[in-house]
């Protein structure tokens, strides 16, 4: 036993757990189902919007950043690909995190797992890394599929700046999925049943995704009510309250950041006053300027990933595991 313990160096046990979890995820039915759902949504969005993009390009030749509009333009029958993925990407994180620990507990394999010559923190680290790697690979395959279909449908190749913007969007989308993965993993640690963790995580996701705008509007009406004949300051105050309350949801932060990254004509994620619009130079922003405009949102999303994983890590390390 001592020889086995020496065979697993400190800090290397998480790779063993990650390889095992990665193999389980790649061969699981849940990954196949999620791939079918997300791929069908992406295909529908691309085919619905590519026709409108081609007709718009024919009417206005020399349109800048034409290829990247595959992600932001809505079709007649489908919303934009950005909206579809903003709604569906959390499912990836929830699906791979809700039973990360609770399934081991239900199968009575958790005591044996931590009894191996692997440190306890390697278990939660390996599970999180493996799940995030599968999500990143899934989103990468989806991005390449959309790019390939866009090239075939539009007949143009993306420019270097468009590729850089899509890459930045991809990294941000993986981080967005990581927030929900960390949240679901935390629930799988603190709740003993996987079904309970799944119901709670899906409930929170639906509230923050479908009903967040309604709840934000209600709170804004209470905090900053607008009278029948409002002044400009009262309207601006309510708009600012709606903006800040909307950023409580990870989707609100993600929508703001990706909306600026994938649309160089958007100059800020905040509120623009009429005098600011008049003084603005009517040219698209460069990528570095777009990144600066949404840098607070990017940092906030990465901080949420770290906080969600840290909560899962601390809860798992403090939890008593009995045989």
C-alpha positions, 0 to 999 in steps of 0.5 A: 500500500505504501508503494502504491501511495508513493506511485501517485505523487502529490498533485498528480492524482487529479489526472487519474480521476480526470482521465477516468471521468473523461472516459465516462463522459465521452461514452455517456448517453447524456453527452450524445443527447446534449450534442443532438439538442445543441447541434440541431439548434445551431443548424437551425439558427445558421440556416435561418440566418445565412439567407438573410445575411446573404441578401443583406450583403447583396444590398449593401456591398462591402459590409464589414464583419459579415461572417460574424453576423452568423452568431448575432443575426436572428432569422424568421423562424429561429433566434440568433445563435448567440441567444440559443447558446446563451439559453442552452449552454448552462445545460452542459454545465448542469448535466455534467455537474449535478451528480459529480459527487452524489452519484459516487455516494449513491453507488457507495463508491466514494469511500473507496475512492478517497481510500485509494492512494489519491488525496481527497482534493484530487477527487473534486479537482479531477471531476471538475477538470474532466467535465470542463474539458468535455464542455470545452471540446463540445463547444469547440466542435460546435464552433467549427461546425458553425464556421464550416457551414457559414463558409459553405452558405455564405461563400466567404471566409472569416477575416483574422479579426473575425476569427479572433472575436470568435475565439474570444467568444468561445473562451467566454462561453466555456467560462459561462458553462463553467459557472453552471458546472461549478454551481451544479457540482456544489449542489451535488456535494451538499445534497445527498441525492442526484435527483434533488441536485438536478431539480434545484439546479434546473429550477435556479437556471430557469428562474435566472434565464426565463424569469430574470427580466420579469423579476428585475423589472418588478424590483426596479419598479419598487426601487426606482418607480417611474411616474406618469410624466417622468423626467429624464433623470428618473428614466435614467435611474430606472434604466441603471437599476435594471442594468445593475440588477440584470447583472446578478444573473450570469446570463446577464453578464454573458449577454453583455460581454458577448454582445459587444465582442461579436458586434464591433458596432456596439461601443459599450455594454452600459447605457449610452446617452444621446450626447455620447452617441452624437460624439462617437466616431461612426466606425466599428471598434477594434478587438482590443477596444471591444475587450476593454469595453467588456473587461469588467464583465469578463473578470466577473464571469471568471470570478464566478467560475472561481467562486463556484468551484471554490465553494464546491471544493471547500464543501467537499473537503469539509464533508464527512465521508463514511464507509 
